[in-house]
Amino acid sequence: MEGVGIVLALLIISLVGHSMSMVYTCVILLLLKWLLPQEAVDYVGQHGAGWGVILLTVALLVPLIQGKVGLNEIRNSFTGGLGLLAVLIGLMVAIFGRWGITLIGKTPQITIMLMVGTVIGVIFFKGVAVGPMIAGGITYAILTILEGLGIR
């Protein structure tokens, strides 16, 4: 029952901080806990991150099927520094993700601290809790530094 109390506290903080993604997350967690058998909750816990990655990837690739991005745009992206930097950062984030999974597997308690940091970032700094967006953020930070140094 302690977990429910923590999620309720997160829900209140999320409402106060106007973080709707965290509000939805907390409400979904509470509904799962209150409406589903424990086995179903365990199943969501084991497979939910994979579903989330699939859903996020689908959303990010929608411009391909909408015709907004085609072979010419992809080809042109590889000829400029921004495109190559984005590929490099995407590669690094994928490696960091693998390392993160290894760390979480070895020390599962770290998951809670990672989530605490994520929750703080989402609620108080209007962050977004998704990997590819982090890659974009790192790319943006590097570009901003390079522009500040007069390099681009």
KOLPA-276685 format. One record per atom (N, C-alpha, C): residue number from 0; residue in three letters; atom name; x, y, z. Coordinates in Angstrom, 1 decimal, always signed. Example, Ala and Ser with C-alpha at 12.3 -4.5 7.8 and 13.67 -1.06 7.14 Angstrom:
BEGIN
DRENRO   n res atom      X      Y      Z
DRENRO   0 ALA    N  +13.2   -5.7   +7.8
DRENRO   0 ALA   CA  +12.3   -4.5   +7.8
DRENRO   0 ALA    C  +13.2   -3.3   +7.8
DRENRO   1 SER    N  +12.8   -2.2   +7.1
DRENRO   1 SER   CA  +13.7   -1.1   +7.1
DRENRO   1 SER    C  +12.9   +0.0   +7.9
END
This chain:
BEGIN
DRENRO   n res atom      X      Y      Z
DRENRO   0 MET    N   +0.8   -1.2   +0.0
DRENRO   0 MET   CA   +0.0   +0.0   +0.0
DRENRO   0 MET    C   +0.9   +1.3   +0.0
DRENRO   1 GLU    N   +2.1   +1.1   +0.4
DRENRO   1 GLU   CA   +3.0   +2.3   +0.5
DRENRO   1 GLU    C   +3.2   +2.8   -1.0
DRENRO   2 GLY    N   +3.3   +1.9   -2.0
DRENRO   2 GLY   CA   +3.5   +2.4   -3.3
DRENRO   2 GLY    C   +2.3   +3.2   -3.8
DRENRO   3 VAL    N   +1.1   +2.9   -3.4
DRENRO   3 VAL   CA   -0.1   +3.6   -3.8
DRENRO   3 VAL    C   +0.0   +5.0   -3.3
DRENRO   4 GLY    N   +0.5   +5.1   -2.0
DRENRO   4 GLY   CA   +0.6   +6.5   -1.4
DRENRO   4 GLY    C   +1.6   +7.3   -2.1
DRENRO   5 ILE    N   +2.7   +6.7   -2.6
DRENRO   5 ILE   CA   +3.8   +7.4   -3.3
DRENRO   5 ILE    C   +3.2   +7.9   -4.6
DRENRO   6 VAL    N   +2.5   +7.0   -5.3
DRENRO   6 VAL   CA   +1.9   +7.4   -6.6
DRENRO   6 VAL    C   +0.8   +8.5   -6.4
DRENRO   7 LEU    N   +0.1   +8.4   -5.4
DRENRO   7 LEU   CA   -0.9   +9.5   -5.1
DRENRO   7 LEU    C   -0.2  +10.8   -4.8
DRENRO   8 ALA    N   +0.9  +10.8   -4.1
DRENRO   8 ALA   CA   +1.7  +12.0   -3.9
DRENRO   8 ALA    C   +2.3  +12.5   -5.2
DRENRO   9 LEU    N   +2.8  +11.6   -6.0
DRENRO   9 LEU   CA   +3.2  +12.1   -7.4
DRENRO   9 LEU    C   +2.1  +12.7   -8.2
DRENRO  10 LEU    N   +0.9  +12.1   -8.1
DRENRO  10 LEU   CA   -0.2  +12.6   -8.8
DRENRO  10 LEU    C   -0.5  +14.1   -8.3
DRENRO  11 ILE    N   -0.5  +14.3   -7.0
DRENRO  11 ILE   CA   -0.8  +15.7   -6.5
DRENRO  11 ILE    C   +0.3  +16.6   -7.0
DRENRO  12 ILE    N   +1.6  +16.2   -6.9
DRENRO  12 ILE   CA   +2.7  +17.1   -7.3
DRENRO  12 ILE    C   +2.6  +17.4   -8.8
DRENRO  13 SER    N   +2.2  +16.3   -9.6
DRENRO  13 SER   CA   +2.0  +16.5  -11.0
DRENRO  13 SER    C   +0.9  +17.5  -11.4
DRENRO  14 LEU    N   -0.2  +17.4  -10.6
DRENRO  14 LEU   CA   -1.3  +18.3  -10.9
DRENRO  14 LEU    C   -0.9  +19.7  -10.5
DRENRO  15 VAL    N   -0.2  +19.9   -9.4
DRENRO  15 VAL   CA   +0.3  +21.2   -9.0
DRENRO  15 VAL    C   +1.3  +21.8  -10.1
DRENRO  16 GLY    N   +2.2  +20.9  -10.5
DRENRO  16 GLY   CA   +3.2  +21.3  -11.5
DRENRO  16 GLY    C   +2.7  +21.3  -12.9
DRENRO  17 HIS    N   +1.4  +21.0  -13.2
DRENRO  17 HIS   CA   +0.8  +21.0  -14.5
DRENRO  17 HIS    C   +1.5  +20.1  -15.5
DRENRO  18 SER    N   +2.0  +18.9  -15.0
DRENRO  18 SER   CA   +2.6  +17.9  -15.8
DRENRO  18 SER    C   +1.6  +16.8  -16.2
DRENRO  19 MET    N   +0.9  +17.1  -17.3
DRENRO  19 MET   CA   -0.2  +16.2  -17.7
DRENRO  19 MET    C   +0.3  +14.7  -18.0
DRENRO  20 SER    N   +1.5  +14.6  -18.6
DRENRO  20 SER   CA   +2.0  +13.3  -18.8
DRENRO  20 SER    C   +2.2  +12.5  -17.5
DRENRO  21 MET    N   +2.7  +13.2  -16.5
DRENRO  21 MET   CA   +2.8  +12.5  -15.2
DRENRO  21 MET    C   +1.5  +12.2  -14.6
DRENRO  22 VAL    N   +0.5  +13.1  -14.7
DRENRO  22 VAL   CA   -0.8  +12.9  -14.2
DRENRO  22 VAL    C   -1.4  +11.7  -14.8
DRENRO  23 TYR    N   -1.3  +11.6  -16.2
DRENRO  23 TYR   CA   -1.9  +10.4  -16.9
DRENRO  23 TYR    C   -1.2   +9.1  -16.4
DRENRO  24 THR    N   +0.1   +9.2  -16.3
DRENRO  24 THR   CA   +0.9   +8.0  -15.8
DRENRO  24 THR    C   +0.4   +7.6  -14.4
DRENRO  25 CYS    N   +0.3   +8.5  -13.5
DRENRO  25 CYS   CA   -0.2   +8.2  -12.2
DRENRO  25 CYS    C   -1.6   +7.6  -12.2
DRENRO  26 VAL    N   -2.5   +8.2  -12.9
DRENRO  26 VAL   CA   -3.9   +7.7  -13.0
DRENRO  26 VAL    C   -3.9   +6.3  -13.6
DRENRO  27 ILE    N   -3.1   +6.1  -14.6
DRENRO  27 ILE   CA   -3.1   +4.7  -15.2
DRENRO  27 ILE    C   -2.5   +3.7  -14.3
DRENRO  28 LEU    N   -1.4   +4.1  -13.5
DRENRO  28 LEU   CA   -0.9   +3.2  -12.5
DRENRO  28 LEU    C   -1.9   +2.8  -11.5
DRENRO  29 LEU    N   -2.6   +3.8  -11.0
DRENRO  29 LEU   CA   -3.6   +3.5  -10.0
DRENRO  29 LEU    C   -4.8   +2.7  -10.5
DRENRO  30 LEU    N   -5.2   +2.9  -11.7
DRENRO  30 LEU   CA   -6.3   +2.1  -12.3
DRENRO  30 LEU    C   -5.8   +0.7  -12.5
DRENRO  31 LEU    N   -4.5   +0.5  -12.9
DRENRO  31 LEU   CA   -4.0   -0.9  -13.1
DRENRO  31 LEU    C   -4.0   -1.6  -11.7
DRENRO  32 LYS    N   -3.6   -0.9  -10.7
DRENRO  32 LYS   CA   -3.5   -1.5   -9.4
DRENRO  32 LYS    C   -4.9   -1.8   -8.8
DRENRO  33 TRP    N   -5.8   -0.9   -9.0
DRENRO  33 TRP   CA   -7.1   -1.1   -8.4
DRENRO  33 TRP    C   -8.1   -2.0   -9.3
DRENRO  34 LEU    N   -7.9   -2.1  -10.6
DRENRO  34 LEU   CA   -8.8   -2.8  -11.4
DRENRO  34 LEU    C   -8.3   -4.1  -12.0
DRENRO  35 LEU    N   -7.0   -4.4  -12.0
DRENRO  35 LEU   CA   -6.5   -5.6  -12.6
DRENRO  35 LEU    C   -5.9   -6.5  -11.5
DRENRO  36 PRO    N   -6.0   -7.8  -11.8
DRENRO  36 PRO   CA   -5.3   -8.8  -10.9
DRENRO  36 PRO    C   -3.8   -8.5  -10.9
DRENRO  37 GLN    N   -3.1   -8.9   -9.9
DRENRO  37 GLN   CA   -1.7   -8.6   -9.7
DRENRO  37 GLN    C   -0.9   -9.2  -10.9
DRENRO  38 GLU    N   -1.3  -10.4  -11.4
DRENRO  38 GLU   CA   -0.6  -11.0  -12.6
DRENRO  38 GLU    C   -0.6  -10.0  -13.8
DRENRO  39 ALA    N   -1.7   -9.4  -14.0
DRENRO  39 ALA   CA   -1.8   -8.4  -15.1
DRENRO  39 ALA    C   -0.9   -7.2  -14.9
DRENRO  40 VAL    N   -0.8   -6.7  -13.7
DRENRO  40 VAL   CA   +0.0   -5.6  -13.4
DRENRO  40 VAL    C   +1.5   -6.0  -13.6
DRENRO  41 ASP    N   +1.8   -7.2  -13.1
DRENRO  41 ASP   CA   +3.2   -7.7  -13.3
DRENRO  41 ASP    C   +3.5   -7.8  -14.8
DRENRO  42 TYR    N   +2.6   -8.3  -15.6
DRENRO  42 TYR   CA   +2.8   -8.4  -17.0
DRENRO  42 TYR    C   +3.1   -7.0  -17.7
DRENRO  43 VAL    N   +2.3   -6.0  -17.3
DRENRO  43 VAL   CA   +2.5   -4.7  -17.8
DRENRO  43 VAL    C   +3.9   -4.2  -17.3
DRENRO  44 GLY    N   +4.3   -4.5  -16.1
DRENRO  44 GLY   CA   +5.6   -4.1  -15.6
DRENRO  44 GLY    C   +6.7   -4.7  -16.4
DRENRO  45 GLN    N   +6.5   -5.9  -16.8
DRENRO  45 GLN   CA   +7.6   -6.7  -17.6
DRENRO  45 GLN    C   +7.6   -6.2  -19.1
DRENRO  46 HIS    N   +6.5   -5.9  -19.6
DRENRO  46 HIS   CA   +6.4   -5.6  -21.1
DRENRO  46 HIS    C   +6.1   -4.2  -21.5
DRENRO  47 GLY    N   +5.7   -3.4  -20.5
DRENRO  47 GLY   CA   +5.3   -2.0  -20.8
DRENRO  47 GLY    C   +6.3   -1.1  -21.5
DRENRO  48 ALA    N   +7.6   -1.2  -21.0
DRENRO  48 ALA   CA   +8.6   -0.4  -21.6
DRENRO  48 ALA    C   +8.8   -0.7  -23.1
DRENRO  49 GLY    N   +8.8   -2.0  -23.4
DRENRO  49 GLY   CA   +8.9   -2.4  -24.8
DRENRO  49 GLY    C   +7.7   -1.8  -25.6
DRENRO  50 TRP    N   +6.5   -1.9  -25.1
DRENRO  50 TRP   CA   +5.4   -1.3  -25.8
DRENRO  50 TRP    C   +5.6   +0.2  -26.0
DRENRO  51 GLY    N   +6.1   +0.8  -25.0
DRENRO  51 GLY   CA   +6.3   +2.3  -25.1
DRENRO  51 GLY    C   +7.3   +2.6  -26.2
DRENRO  52 VAL    N   +8.4   +1.8  -26.3
DRENRO  52 VAL   CA   +9.4   +2.1  -27.3
DRENRO  52 VAL    C   +8.8   +1.9  -28.7
DRENRO  53 ILE    N   +7.9   +0.9  -28.8
DRENRO  53 ILE   CA   +7.3   +0.6  -30.1
DRENRO  53 ILE    C   +6.4   +1.8  -30.5
DRENRO  54 LEU    N   +5.5   +2.2  -29.5
DRENRO  54 LEU   CA   +4.6   +3.3  -29.8
DRENRO  54 LEU    C   +5.3   +4.6  -30.1
DRENRO  55 LEU    N   +6.4   +4.9  -29.4
DRENRO  55 LEU   CA   +7.2   +6.1  -29.6
DRENRO  55 LEU    C   +7.8   +6.0  -31.0
DRENRO  56 THR    N   +8.4   +4.9  -31.4
DRENRO  56 THR   CA   +9.0   +4.7  -32.7
DRENRO  56 THR    C   +8.0   +4.9  -33.8
DRENRO  57 VAL    N   +6.8   +4.3  -33.6
DRENRO  57 VAL   CA   +5.8   +4.5  -34.6
DRENRO  57 VAL    C   +5.5   +6.0  -34.8
DRENRO  58 ALA    N   +5.3   +6.7  -33.7
DRENRO  58 ALA   CA   +5.0   +8.1  -33.7
DRENRO  58 ALA    C   +6.1   +8.9  -34.4
DRENRO  59 LEU    N   +7.3   +8.6  -34.1
DRENRO  59 LEU   CA   +8.4   +9.3  -34.7
DRENRO  59 LEU    C   +8.6   +9.0  -36.2
DRENRO  60 LEU    N   +8.1   +7.9  -36.7
DRENRO  60 LEU   CA   +8.3   +7.5  -38.1
DRENRO  60 LEU    C   +7.1   +7.8  -38.9
DRENRO  61 VAL    N   +6.0   +8.4  -38.3
DRENRO  61 VAL   CA   +4.8   +8.8  -39.1
DRENRO  61 VAL    C   +5.2   +9.7  -40.3
DRENRO  62 PRO    N   +6.1  +10.7  -40.1
DRENRO  62 PRO   CA   +6.4  +11.5  -41.3
DRENRO  62 PRO    C   +6.8  +10.7  -42.5
DRENRO  63 LEU    N   +7.4   +9.5  -42.4
DRENRO  63 LEU   CA   +7.7   +8.7  -43.5
DRENRO  63 LEU    C   +6.5   +8.3  -44.3
DRENRO  64 ILE    N   +5.5   +7.8  -43.6
DRENRO  64 ILE   CA   +4.3   +7.4  -44.3
DRENRO  64 ILE    C   +3.4   +8.5  -44.7
DRENRO  65 GLN    N   +3.6   +9.7  -44.2
DRENRO  65 GLN   CA   +2.8  +10.9  -44.6
DRENRO  65 GLN    C   +3.5  +11.5  -45.8
DRENRO  66 GLY    N   +4.7  +11.1  -46.2
DRENRO  66 GLY   CA   +5.3  +11.7  -47.3
DRENRO  66 GLY    C   +6.1  +13.0  -47.0
DRENRO  67 LYS    N   +6.2  +13.3  -45.7
DRENRO  67 LYS   CA   +6.9  +14.5  -45.3
DRENRO  67 LYS    C   +8.4  +14.4  -45.4
DRENRO  68 VAL    N   +8.8  +13.1  -45.3
DRENRO  68 VAL   CA  +10.3  +12.8  -45.3
DRENRO  68 VAL    C  +10.4  +11.7  -46.3
DRENRO  69 GLY    N  +11.3  +11.9  -47.3
DRENRO  69 GLY   CA  +11.5  +10.9  -48.3
DRENRO  69 GLY    C  +13.0  +10.6  -48.5
DRENRO  70 LEU    N  +13.4   +9.8  -49.5
DRENRO  70 LEU   CA  +14.8   +9.5  -49.7
DRENRO  70 LEU    C  +15.6  +10.7  -50.0
DRENRO  71 ASN    N  +15.1  +11.7  -50.6
DRENRO  71 ASN   CA  +16.0  +12.9  -50.9
DRENRO  71 ASN    C  +16.3  +13.6  -49.6
DRENRO  72 GLU    N  +15.3  +13.8  -48.7
DRENRO  72 GLU   CA  +15.6  +14.4  -47.4
DRENRO  72 GLU    C  +16.6  +13.6  -46.6
DRENRO  73 ILE    N  +16.4  +12.3  -46.6
DRENRO  73 ILE   CA  +17.3  +11.4  -45.8
DRENRO  73 ILE    C  +18.7  +11.5  -46.4
DRENRO  74 ARG    N  +18.8  +11.4  -47.7
DRENRO  74 ARG   CA  +20.1  +11.5  -48.4
DRENRO  74 ARG    C  +20.8  +12.8  -48.1
DRENRO  75 ASN    N  +20.0  +13.9  -48.2
DRENRO  75 ASN   CA  +20.6  +15.3  -47.9
DRENRO  75 ASN    C  +21.0  +15.4  -46.5
DRENRO  76 SER    N  +20.4  +14.7  -45.6
DRENRO  76 SER   CA  +20.7  +14.8  -44.1
DRENRO  76 SER    C  +22.1  +14.3  -43.9
DRENRO  77 PHE    N  +22.5  +13.3  -44.7
DRENRO  77 PHE   CA  +23.8  +12.7  -44.5
DRENRO  77 PHE    C  +25.0  +13.6  -45.0
DRENRO  78 THR    N  +24.6  +14.6  -45.8
DRENRO  78 THR   CA  +25.7  +15.4  -46.4
DRENRO  78 THR    C  +26.0  +16.6  -45.5
DRENRO  79 GLY    N  +25.2  +16.9  -44.5
DRENRO  79 GLY   CA  +25.4  +18.1  -43.7
DRENRO  79 GLY    C  +25.9  +17.7  -42.3
DRENRO  80 GLY    N  +26.5  +18.6  -41.6
DRENRO  80 GLY   CA  +27.0  +18.3  -40.3
DRENRO  80 GLY    C  +25.9  +18.0  -39.3
DRENRO  81 LEU    N  +24.7  +18.7  -39.4
DRENRO  81 LEU   CA  +23.6  +18.5  -38.5
DRENRO  81 LEU    C  +23.1  +17.0  -38.6
DRENRO  82 GLY    N  +22.9  +16.5  -39.8
DRENRO  82 GLY   CA  +22.5  +15.1  -40.0
DRENRO  82 GLY    C  +23.4  +14.1  -39.4
DRENRO  83 LEU    N  +24.7  +14.4  -39.7
DRENRO  83 LEU   CA  +25.8  +13.4  -39.2
DRENRO  83 LEU    C  +25.9  +13.5  -37.7
DRENRO  84 LEU    N  +25.7  +14.7  -37.1
DRENRO  84 LEU   CA  +25.7  +14.9  -35.7
DRENRO  84 LEU    C  +24.5  +14.1  -35.0
DRENRO  85 ALA    N  +23.4  +14.3  -35.7
DRENRO  85 ALA   CA  +22.2  +13.6  -35.2
DRENRO  85 ALA    C  +22.3  +12.1  -35.2
DRENRO  86 VAL    N  +23.0  +11.5  -36.2
DRENRO  86 VAL   CA  +23.2  +10.1  -36.3
DRENRO  86 VAL    C  +24.2   +9.7  -35.2
DRENRO  87 LEU    N  +25.2  +10.4  -35.0
DRENRO  87 LEU   CA  +26.2  +10.1  -33.9
DRENRO  87 LEU    C  +25.5  +10.2  -32.5
DRENRO  88 ILE    N  +24.7  +11.2  -32.3
DRENRO  88 ILE   CA  +24.0  +11.3  -31.0
DRENRO  88 ILE    C  +23.0  +10.2  -30.8
DRENRO  89 GLY    N  +22.3   +9.8  -31.9
DRENRO  89 GLY   CA  +21.4   +8.7  -31.8
DRENRO  89 GLY    C  +22.1   +7.4  -31.5
DRENRO  90 LEU    N  +23.3   +7.2  -32.1
DRENRO  90 LEU   CA  +24.1   +6.0  -31.8
DRENRO  90 LEU    C  +24.5   +6.0  -30.4
DRENRO  91 MET    N  +25.0   +7.2  -29.9
DRENRO  91 MET   CA  +25.4   +7.2  -28.5
DRENRO  91 MET    C  +24.3   +7.0  -27.5
DRENRO  92 VAL    N  +23.1   +7.5  -27.8
DRENRO  92 VAL   CA  +22.0   +7.3  -26.9
DRENRO  92 VAL    C  +21.5   +5.8  -26.9
DRENRO  93 ALA    N  +21.6   +5.2  -28.1
DRENRO  93 ALA   CA  +21.3   +3.8  -28.1
DRENRO  93 ALA    C  +22.3   +3.0  -27.3
DRENRO  94 ILE    N  +23.5   +3.3  -27.3
DRENRO  94 ILE   CA  +24.5   +2.6  -26.5
DRENRO  94 ILE    C  +24.3   +2.9  -25.0
DRENRO  95 PHE    N  +24.0   +4.2  -24.7
DRENRO  95 PHE   CA  +23.7   +4.5  -23.3
DRENRO  95 PHE    C  +22.5   +3.8  -22.8
DRENRO  96 GLY    N  +21.5   +3.6  -23.7
DRENRO  96 GLY   CA  +20.3   +2.8  -23.4
DRENRO  96 GLY    C  +20.7   +1.4  -23.0
DRENRO  97 ARG    N  +21.5   +0.8  -23.8
DRENRO  97 ARG   CA  +22.0   -0.6  -23.5
DRENRO  97 ARG    C  +22.7   -0.6  -22.2
DRENRO  98 TRP    N  +23.6   +0.3  -22.0
DRENRO  98 TRP   CA  +24.3   +0.4  -20.7
DRENRO  98 TRP    C  +23.3   +0.6  -19.5
DRENRO  99 GLY    N  +22.3   +1.4  -19.8
DRENRO  99 GLY   CA  +21.3   +1.6  -18.7
DRENRO  99 GLY    C  +20.5   +0.4  -18.4
DRENRO 100 ILE    N  +20.1   -0.4  -19.4
DRENRO 100 ILE   CA  +19.5   -1.7  -19.1
DRENRO 100 ILE    C  +20.4   -2.6  -18.4
DRENRO 101 THR    N  +21.7   -2.6  -18.7
DRENRO 101 THR   CA  +22.6   -3.5  -17.9
DRENRO 101 THR    C  +22.7   -3.0  -16.5
DRENRO 102 LEU    N  +22.8   -1.7  -16.3
DRENRO 102 LEU   CA  +22.8   -1.2  -14.9
DRENRO 102 LEU    C  +21.6   -1.5  -14.1
DRENRO 103 ILE    N  +20.4   -1.4  -14.7
DRENRO 103 ILE   CA  +19.1   -1.6  -14.1
DRENRO 103 ILE    C  +19.0   -3.1  -13.7
DRENRO 104 GLY    N  +19.5   -4.0  -14.7
DRENRO 104 GLY   CA  +19.5   -5.4  -14.4
DRENRO 104 GLY    C  +20.3   -5.8  -13.2
DRENRO 105 LYS    N  +21.5   -5.2  -13.1
DRENRO 105 LYS   CA  +22.4   -5.5  -12.0
DRENRO 105 LYS    C  +22.0   -4.9  -10.7
DRENRO 106 THR    N  +21.4   -3.7  -10.8
DRENRO 106 THR   CA  +21.0   -3.0   -9.5
DRENRO 106 THR    C  +19.6   -2.4   -9.7
DRENRO 107 PRO    N  +18.5   -3.2   -9.6
DRENRO 107 PRO   CA  +17.2   -2.8   -9.9
DRENRO 107 PRO    C  +16.7   -1.6   -9.0
DRENRO 108 GLN    N  +17.3   -1.4   -7.9
DRENRO 108 GLN   CA  +16.9   -0.3   -7.0
DRENRO 108 GLN    C  +17.2   +1.1   -7.7
DRENRO 109 ILE    N  +18.2   +1.1   -8.6
DRENRO 109 ILE   CA  +18.6   +2.3   -9.3
DRENRO 109 ILE    C  +17.4   +2.8  -10.2
DRENRO 110 THR    N  +16.5   +1.9  -10.6
DRENRO 110 THR   CA  +15.3   +2.3  -11.4
DRENRO 110 THR    C  +14.5   +3.4  -10.7
DRENRO 111 ILE    N  +14.4   +3.2   -9.4
DRENRO 111 ILE   CA  +13.6   +4.2   -8.6
DRENRO 111 ILE    C  +14.3   +5.6   -8.6
DRENRO 112 MET    N  +15.6   +5.6   -8.5
DRENRO 112 MET   CA  +16.3   +6.9   -8.5
DRENRO 112 MET    C  +16.3   +7.5   -9.8
DRENRO 113 LEU    N  +16.4   +6.7  -10.9
DRENRO 113 LEU   CA  +16.3   +7.2  -12.2
DRENRO 113 LEU    C  +14.9   +7.8  -12.4
DRENRO 114 MET    N  +13.9   +7.2  -11.9
DRENRO 114 MET   CA  +12.5   +7.7  -12.1
DRENRO 114 MET    C  +12.3   +9.0  -11.2
DRENRO 115 VAL    N  +13.0   +9.0  -10.0
DRENRO 115 VAL   CA  +12.9  +10.2   -9.2
DRENRO 115 VAL    C  +13.5  +11.4  -10.0
DRENRO 116 GLY    N  +14.6  +11.2  -10.6
DRENRO 116 GLY   CA  +15.2  +12.2  -11.4
DRENRO 116 GLY    C  +14.3  +12.6  -12.6
DRENRO 117 THR    N  +13.8  +11.6  -13.3
DRENRO 117 THR   CA  +12.9  +11.9  -14.4
DRENRO 117 THR    C  +11.6  +12.6  -14.0
DRENRO 118 VAL    N  +11.0  +12.2  -12.8
DRENRO 118 VAL   CA   +9.8  +12.9  -12.3
DRENRO 118 VAL    C  +10.2  +14.4  -12.0
DRENRO 119 ILE    N  +11.3  +14.6  -11.4
DRENRO 119 ILE   CA  +11.7  +16.0  -11.0
DRENRO 119 ILE    C  +11.9  +16.8  -12.3
DRENRO 120 GLY    N  +12.6  +16.2  -13.3
DRENRO 120 GLY   CA  +12.8  +16.9  -14.6
DRENRO 120 GLY    C  +11.5  +17.2  -15.3
DRENRO 121 VAL    N  +10.5  +16.2  -15.3
DRENRO 121 VAL   CA   +9.3  +16.4  -16.0
DRENRO 121 VAL    C   +8.4  +17.4  -15.3
DRENRO 122 ILE    N   +8.3  +17.3  -14.0
DRENRO 122 ILE   CA   +7.4  +18.2  -13.2
DRENRO 122 ILE    C   +7.9  +19.6  -13.1
DRENRO 123 PHE    N   +9.2  +19.7  -12.7
DRENRO 123 PHE   CA   +9.7  +21.1  -12.3
DRENRO 123 PHE    C  +10.4  +21.8  -13.4
DRENRO 124 PHE    N  +10.9  +21.0  -14.4
DRENRO 124 PHE   CA  +11.6  +21.6  -15.5
DRENRO 124 PHE    C  +11.0  +21.4  -16.9
DRENRO 125 LYS    N   +9.7  +21.0  -16.9
DRENRO 125 LYS   CA   +8.9  +20.8  -18.1
DRENRO 125 LYS    C   +9.6  +19.8  -19.1
DRENRO 126 GLY    N  +10.4  +18.8  -18.5
DRENRO 126 GLY   CA  +11.1  +17.9  -19.4
DRENRO 126 GLY    C  +10.1  +16.8  -19.9
DRENRO 127 VAL    N  +10.7  +16.0  -20.8
DRENRO 127 VAL   CA   +9.9  +14.9  -21.4
DRENRO 127 VAL    C  +10.7  +13.6  -21.2
DRENRO 128 ALA    N  +10.0  +12.6  -20.7
DRENRO 128 ALA   CA  +10.7  +11.4  -20.3
DRENRO 128 ALA    C  +10.8  +10.4  -21.5
DRENRO 129 VAL    N  +11.5  +10.7  -22.5
DRENRO 129 VAL   CA  +11.7   +9.8  -23.7
DRENRO 129 VAL    C  +13.1   +9.9  -24.2
DRENRO 130 GLY    N  +13.7   +8.7  -24.6
DRENRO 130 GLY   CA  +15.0   +8.6  -25.1
DRENRO 130 GLY    C  +15.3   +9.4  -26.3
DRENRO 131 PRO    N  +14.6   +9.2  -27.4
DRENRO 131 PRO   CA  +14.9   +9.9  -28.7
DRENRO 131 PRO    C  +14.9  +11.4  -28.5
DRENRO 132 MET    N  +14.0  +11.9  -27.6
DRENRO 132 MET   CA  +14.0  +13.3  -27.3
DRENRO 132 MET    C  +15.2  +13.8  -26.6
DRENRO 133 ILE    N  +15.8  +12.9  -25.8
DRENRO 133 ILE   CA  +17.0  +13.2  -25.1
DRENRO 133 ILE    C  +18.1  +13.3  -26.1
DRENRO 134 ALA    N  +18.1  +12.4  -27.1
DRENRO 134 ALA   CA  +19.1  +12.5  -28.2
DRENRO 134 ALA    C  +19.0  +13.8  -28.9
DRENRO 135 GLY    N  +17.8  +14.2  -29.2
DRENRO 135 GLY   CA  +17.6  +15.5  -29.8
DRENRO 135 GLY    C  +18.1  +16.7  -28.9
DRENRO 136 GLY    N  +17.8  +16.5  -27.6
DRENRO 136 GLY   CA  +18.3  +17.6  -26.7
DRENRO 136 GLY    C  +19.8  +17.7  -26.6
DRENRO 137 ILE    N  +20.5  +16.5  -26.6
DRENRO 137 ILE   CA  +21.9  +16.5  -26.6
DRENRO 137 ILE    C  +22.4  +17.2  -27.9
DRENRO 138 THR    N  +21.8  +16.8  -29.0
DRENRO 138 THR   CA  +22.2  +17.4  -30.3
DRENRO 138 THR    C  +22.0  +18.9  -30.2
DRENRO 139 TYR    N  +20.9  +19.4  -29.7
DRENRO 139 TYR   CA  +20.6  +20.8  -29.6
DRENRO 139 TYR    C  +21.7  +21.5  -28.7
DRENRO 140 ALA    N  +22.0  +20.9  -27.6
DRENRO 140 ALA   CA  +23.0  +21.4  -26.7
DRENRO 140 ALA    C  +24.3  +21.6  -27.4
DRENRO 141 ILE    N  +24.8  +20.6  -28.1
DRENRO 141 ILE   CA  +26.0  +20.6  -28.8
DRENRO 141 ILE    C  +26.0  +21.7  -29.9
DRENRO 142 LEU    N  +24.9  +21.8  -30.6
DRENRO 142 LEU   CA  +24.8  +22.8  -31.7
DRENRO 142 LEU    C  +24.8  +24.2  -31.1
DRENRO 143 THR    N  +24.2  +24.4  -30.0
DRENRO 143 THR   CA  +24.2  +25.7  -29.3
DRENRO 143 THR    C  +25.6  +26.1  -28.9
DRENRO 144 ILE    N  +26.3  +25.1  -28.3
DRENRO 144 ILE   CA  +27.7  +25.4  -27.9
DRENRO 144 ILE    C  +28.5  +25.7  -29.2
DRENRO 145 LEU    N  +28.4  +24.9  -30.2
DRENRO 145 LEU   CA  +29.1  +25.2  -31.5
DRENRO 145 LEU    C  +28.8  +26.6  -32.0
DRENRO 146 GLU    N  +27.5  +26.9  -32.0
DRENRO 146 GLU   CA  +27.1  +28.2  -32.5
DRENRO 146 GLU    C  +27.7  +29.3  -31.7
DRENRO 147 GLY    N  +27.7  +29.1  -30.4
DRENRO 147 GLY   CA  +28.3  +30.1  -29.5
DRENRO 147 GLY    C  +29.7  +30.3  -29.7
DRENRO 148 LEU    N  +30.4  +29.3  -30.2
DRENRO 148 LEU   CA  +31.8  +29.3  -30.5
DRENRO 148 LEU    C  +32.1  +29.8  -31.9
DRENRO 149 GLY    N  +31.0  +30.1  -32.6
DRENRO 149 GLY   CA  +31.1  +30.5  -34.0
DRENRO 149 GLY    C  +31.4  +29.4  -35.0
DRENRO 150 ILE    N  +31.1  +28.2  -34.6
DRENRO 150 ILE   CA  +31.4  +27.0  -35.5
DRENRO 150 ILE    C  +30.0  +26.4  -35.9
DRENRO 151 ARG    N  +29.9  +26.2  -37.2
DRENRO 151 ARG   CA  +28.6  +25.5  -37.6
DRENRO 151 ARG    C  +28.8  +25.0  -39.0
END
